Amino acid sequence: MDSETDMVRQIRALDSDMQTLVYENYNKFISATDTIRKMKNDFRKMEDEMDRLATNMAVITDFSARISATLQDRHERITKLAGVHALLRKLQFLFELPSRLTKCVELGAYGQAVRYQGRAQAVLQQYQHLPSFRAIQDDCQVITARLAQQLRQRFREGGSGAPEQAECVELLLALGEPAEELCEEFLAHARGRLEKELRSLEAELGPSPPAPDVLEFTDRGGSGFVGGLCQVAAAYQELFAAQGPAGAEKLAAFA
């Protein structure tokens, strides 16, 4: 009897534990089911938001592509307009070139006139078959011929020093004047100036007293004759270096 009673008690305890376990697990199952249902709802909302985001991104991409196309078109138009503007400025410069050259010659701005001519010469030669450009080139040739004549006159007068005469020769070379002829004239004028300076020094050493101070005489000879000779040599090398050995021989013969 005691054994049966103990067994019944154990069975009842086991049944009670099973009921408790089922109840607790049932509550957990219900809670898990609710959690899963909530997660499904959350995922559904996230999917809807992702769909809206994808739609918005597609709209933004399309809008960006249209903006890029518009800007590209405008950029090309602006580039073309800038090119046209630059071309018009060049054409304006060419059409104004004769008057610019004339004004420079009248004002004695010979260097500026030569730079203007050099800037436009290649274009005028390239399009000289066109009547309008040919007319501009003809006018410019007349003006530059007058400019070259004035430069030669200024050079031959010999009133200026070696640097000024070297500048005249440099401008004449830029105008396409013959280098060989200019070289001979440059050396001839330089020889005349140096011989004049040498005669002046010799006159100071004449037989009549008083004799010049040695230091002053040496200083004058160094700064005058020798300095002038150095200036001539430096200017010659700079102006006529393209003549090569022949130019060097002329300078050596001059010295």
C-alpha positions as CSV (number, residue, x, y, z in Angstrom):
1,M,0.0,0.0,0.0
2,D,2.8,2.4,0.8
3,S,4.4,1.7,-2.5
4,E,1.2,2.3,-4.4
5,T,0.6,5.5,-2.4
6,D,4.1,6.7,-3.2
7,M,3.7,5.9,-6.9
8,V,0.4,7.7,-7.1
9,R,2.0,10.7,-5.5
10,Q,4.9,10.7,-7.9
11,I,2.5,10.3,-10.9
12,R,0.5,13.2,-9.7
13,A,3.7,15.3,-9.2
14,L,4.9,14.4,-12.7
15,D,1.5,15.3,-14.1
16,S,1.6,18.6,-12.4
17,D,5.1,19.3,-13.6
18,M,4.1,18.4,-17.2
19,Q,1.1,20.7,-17.0
20,T,3.3,23.5,-15.7
21,L,5.9,22.9,-18.4
22,V,3.2,22.9,-21.1
23,Y,1.7,26.1,-19.8
24,E,5.1,27.9,-19.6
25,N,6.1,26.7,-23.1
26,Y,2.7,27.7,-24.4
27,N,3.2,31.2,-23.2
28,K,6.6,31.3,-24.7
29,F,5.2,30.0,-28.0
30,I,2.5,32.6,-28.0
31,S,5.1,35.3,-27.3
32,A,7.4,34.0,-30.0
33,T,4.4,33.9,-32.4
34,D,3.7,37.5,-31.6
35,T,7.3,38.5,-32.1
36,I,7.5,36.7,-35.5
37,R,4.2,38.4,-36.6
38,K,5.6,41.8,-35.5
39,M,8.9,41.1,-37.3
40,K,7.0,40.3,-40.5
41,N,5.1,43.6,-40.2
42,D,8.4,45.4,-39.7
43,F,10.0,43.7,-42.6
44,R,7.0,44.5,-44.8
45,K,7.4,48.2,-43.8
46,M,11.1,48.1,-44.5
47,E,10.4,46.6,-48.0
48,D,7.9,49.3,-48.7
49,E,10.4,51.9,-47.6
50,M,13.1,50.3,-49.7
51,D,10.8,50.3,-52.7
52,R,10.1,54.0,-52.2
53,L,13.8,54.7,-51.8
54,A,14.6,52.8,-55.0
55,T,11.9,54.8,-56.8
56,N,13.3,58.1,-55.4
57,M,16.8,57.1,-56.5
58,A,15.6,56.3,-60.0
59,V,13.9,59.7,-60.1
60,I,17.1,61.4,-58.8
61,T,19.3,59.5,-61.3
62,D,17.0,60.5,-64.2
63,F,16.9,64.1,-63.1
64,S,20.7,64.2,-62.7
65,A,21.2,62.7,-66.2
66,R,18.9,65.4,-67.6
67,I,20.8,68.1,-65.8
68,S,24.1,66.7,-67.0
69,A,22.9,66.6,-70.6
70,T,21.6,70.2,-70.3
71,L,24.9,71.4,-68.8
72,Q,26.9,69.6,-71.4
73,D,24.9,71.2,-74.1
74,R,25.4,74.6,-72.5
75,H,29.1,73.9,-72.0
76,E,29.5,73.1,-75.6
77,R,27.6,76.3,-76.6
78,I,29.7,78.4,-74.2
79,T,32.9,76.9,-75.6
80,K,31.8,77.7,-79.1
81,L,30.9,81.2,-78.1
82,A,34.3,81.7,-76.5
83,G,36.0,80.4,-79.6
84,V,33.9,82.8,-81.7
85,H,34.7,85.7,-79.4
86,A,38.4,85.0,-79.5
87,L,38.2,84.8,-83.3
88,L,36.4,88.1,-83.5
89,R,39.0,89.7,-81.3
90,K,41.8,88.4,-83.6
91,L,39.9,89.7,-86.6
92,Q,39.3,93.0,-85.0
93,F,43.1,93.3,-84.3
94,L,43.9,92.5,-87.9
95,F,41.4,95.0,-89.3
96,E,42.8,97.7,-86.9
97,L,46.4,96.7,-87.6
98,P,47.1,99.4,-90.3
99,S,45.9,102.2,-88.0
100,R,47.8,100.8,-85.0
101,L,51.0,100.6,-87.0
102,T,50.5,104.2,-88.4
103,K,50.0,105.5,-84.9
104,C,53.0,103.7,-83.5
105,V,55.2,105.1,-86.3
106,E,53.9,108.6,-85.7
107,L,54.6,108.3,-82.0
108,G,58.0,106.8,-82.5
109,A,57.0,103.6,-80.8
110,Y,59.0,101.5,-83.2
111,G,59.3,98.4,-81.0
112,Q,55.6,98.2,-80.4
113,A,55.0,98.5,-84.2
114,V,57.4,95.7,-84.9
115,R,55.7,93.5,-82.3
116,Y,52.3,94.2,-83.8
117,Q,53.5,93.3,-87.3
118,G,55.2,90.1,-86.0
119,R,52.0,89.0,-84.2
120,A,49.9,89.3,-87.4
121,Q,52.4,88.4,-90.1
122,A,51.8,84.7,-90.2
123,V,48.0,85.0,-90.3
124,L,48.2,87.6,-93.1
125,Q,50.4,85.4,-95.1
126,Q,48.2,82.4,-94.6
127,Y,45.1,84.1,-95.7
128,Q,46.5,86.5,-98.3
129,H,44.5,84.9,-101.0
130,L,41.4,86.5,-99.5
131,P,40.8,90.0,-100.8
132,S,40.1,91.6,-97.4
133,F,43.2,90.1,-95.8
134,R,45.3,90.9,-98.9
135,A,44.3,94.6,-98.6
136,I,45.3,94.6,-94.9
137,Q,48.6,93.0,-95.8
138,D,49.3,95.5,-98.6
139,D,48.6,98.4,-96.2
140,C,50.8,96.9,-93.6
141,Q,53.7,96.4,-96.0
142,V,53.5,100.1,-97.0
143,I,53.6,101.1,-93.4
144,T,56.4,98.7,-92.4
145,A,58.4,99.9,-95.4
146,R,58.1,103.4,-94.0
147,L,59.0,102.2,-90.6
148,A,62.1,100.4,-91.9
149,Q,63.2,103.6,-93.7
150,Q,62.9,105.6,-90.5
151,L,64.8,103.0,-88.5
152,R,67.6,103.0,-91.1
153,Q,67.7,106.8,-91.1
154,R,67.9,106.8,-87.3
155,F,70.6,104.1,-87.4
156,R,72.7,105.9,-90.1
157,E,72.5,109.3,-88.4
158,G,74.7,107.8,-85.7
159,G,73.7,110.4,-83.1
160,S,72.7,107.7,-80.6
161,G,75.0,105.3,-78.8
162,A,75.7,101.7,-79.4
163,P,72.7,100.3,-77.4
164,E,70.3,102.5,-79.4
165,Q,71.8,101.6,-82.7
166,A,71.7,97.9,-81.7
167,E,68.0,98.3,-81.0
168,C,67.5,99.7,-84.5
169,V,69.3,96.8,-86.0
170,E,67.3,94.3,-84.0
171,L,64.0,95.9,-85.1
172,L,65.2,95.9,-88.7
173,L,66.1,92.2,-88.5
174,A,62.6,91.5,-87.1
175,L,61.1,93.3,-90.1
176,G,63.0,90.9,-92.4
177,E,65.7,93.3,-93.6
178,P,68.9,91.6,-95.0
179,A,71.1,90.5,-92.1
180,E,74.3,90.7,-94.2
181,E,73.8,94.3,-95.2
182,L,72.8,95.3,-91.6
183,C,75.9,93.5,-90.3
184,E,78.2,95.5,-92.5
185,E,76.5,98.8,-91.7
186,F,76.6,98.0,-87.9
187,L,80.3,97.3,-88.0
188,A,81.0,100.4,-90.1
189,H,79.1,102.7,-87.7
190,A,80.8,101.1,-84.8
191,R,84.2,101.6,-86.4
192,G,83.4,105.2,-87.0
193,R,82.5,105.8,-83.3
194,L,85.5,104.0,-82.0
195,E,87.9,105.8,-84.3
196,K,86.4,109.1,-83.2
197,E,87.0,108.1,-79.6
198,L,90.5,107.0,-80.4
199,R,91.4,110.3,-82.2
200,S,90.1,112.2,-79.1
201,L,92.4,110.2,-76.9
202,E,95.3,110.7,-79.3
203,A,94.6,114.5,-79.3
204,E,95.1,114.6,-75.5
205,L,98.6,113.0,-76.0
206,G,99.6,115.8,-78.4
207,P,103.1,117.5,-78.2
208,S,101.8,120.6,-76.6
209,P,101.7,120.6,-72.8
210,P,100.3,120.1,-70.3
211,A,100.2,116.3,-70.5
212,P,97.0,114.7,-69.3
213,D,96.7,113.0,-65.9
214,V,97.7,109.4,-66.3
215,L,94.8,108.0,-64.2
216,E,92.2,110.2,-65.8
217,F,93.5,109.3,-69.2
218,T,93.5,105.6,-68.4
219,D,90.0,105.8,-66.9
220,R,88.7,107.6,-70.0
221,G,90.3,105.2,-72.3
222,G,88.9,102.2,-70.4
223,S,85.4,103.6,-70.1
224,G,85.3,105.2,-73.5
225,F,87.2,103.2,-76.1
226,V,87.5,99.8,-74.5
227,G,84.0,100.0,-73.0
228,G,82.6,100.9,-76.4
229,L,84.5,98.1,-78.1
230,C,83.0,95.6,-75.5
231,Q,79.5,96.9,-76.2
232,V,80.0,96.5,-79.9
233,A,81.2,92.9,-79.5
234,A,78.4,92.0,-77.2
235,A,75.7,93.6,-79.4
236,Y,77.2,91.9,-82.5
237,Q,77.1,88.5,-80.9
238,E,73.5,88.9,-79.8
239,L,72.3,90.3,-83.2
240,F,74.3,88.3,-85.7
241,A,74.9,85.0,-83.9
242,A,73.0,83.2,-86.6
243,Q,75.7,84.0,-89.1
244,G,77.9,81.4,-87.4
245,P,81.7,81.2,-88.2
246,A,81.4,83.9,-91.0
247,G,80.0,86.4,-88.4
248,A,82.8,85.5,-86.0
249,E,85.4,86.1,-88.6
250,K,83.9,89.6,-89.4
251,L,84.0,90.5,-85.7
252,A,87.6,89.3,-85.4
253,A,88.6,91.3,-88.5
254,F,86.8,94.4,-87.0
255,A,88.7,94.0,-83.7
